């Protein structure tokens, strides 16, 4: 398989920008927690020299298979290991000796091109297939099972919170009416139900199923819980000078990442009018991206899915001077 073939499987977003933000050291320890098709991992591995190590993890078995094939062809003096795990499985699989020694950690929170393009995965509202949407098809309930089990009120809440969907109530009502007749088990069937429930102007503005499918994907894969766990674990695992780089694709994720980095840099909980800190919480490092890095116009043209991507990076330090925080 050529590089173009791997990119067709999954074209990594902000690839060069992510690797630059990691500031890869030849002998460093790096972790890519969302290996996908191996695009980001291959770039990291290619920069490693003797003593350099990479862990490439993903919850999707198909992604790990693609990553393994891609990384096997990288010319490098570094070593790598593939791990099948979710964010909540991290860092349990990490060697105890490596905790506190990670020089760079990357997480691309988006869905891979392959998952969208493969109809039988259920991620796409443009291709028919089983309403699955699980990133790991060996675990958890499918989107079809979730739709069957939720009350109308819970559906409304899910669509409003995870999908930020304004017509959540009529969409939920349409889903409940339809499932009384027969279960909703296919993607295009659900997309049609959604289209029939929203105002005509929304159908003219774009596919009205997008936000509902996003909400279902986030719920099925417990994405917010997974990200919250990851953000809580990162600080204790990083080396002095280590960098965490996260790429988000919608506002809920980006707010979580932005708030975490803001707290890492300014953890003090004392009232603003206190003359000095008495809570004892010290800055953990420096937010390298007060404004997120976005895809270039060229990348957006090549890969329209990069349009909503936001990259944020943080550098951890054991001791942080006030000069660095300015």
Secondary structure by P-SEA (a helix, b strand, c coil): ccaaaaaaaccccaaaaaaaaacccccbbbbbcccccaaaaaaaaaaccccbbbbbbbccaaaaaaaaaaaaaccccccccccccccccccccccccccccccbbbbcccccccccccccccccccccccccccccccccccaaaaaacccaaaaaaaaaacccccaaaaaaaaaaaaaaacccccaaaaaaaaaaaccaaaaaacccaaaaaaaaaaaaaaaaaaaaaaaacccccccccbbbbbbbccaaaaaaaaaaaaaaacccccccccccccccccccccccccbbbbbcaaaaaaccccccbbbbbbbbbccccccccc
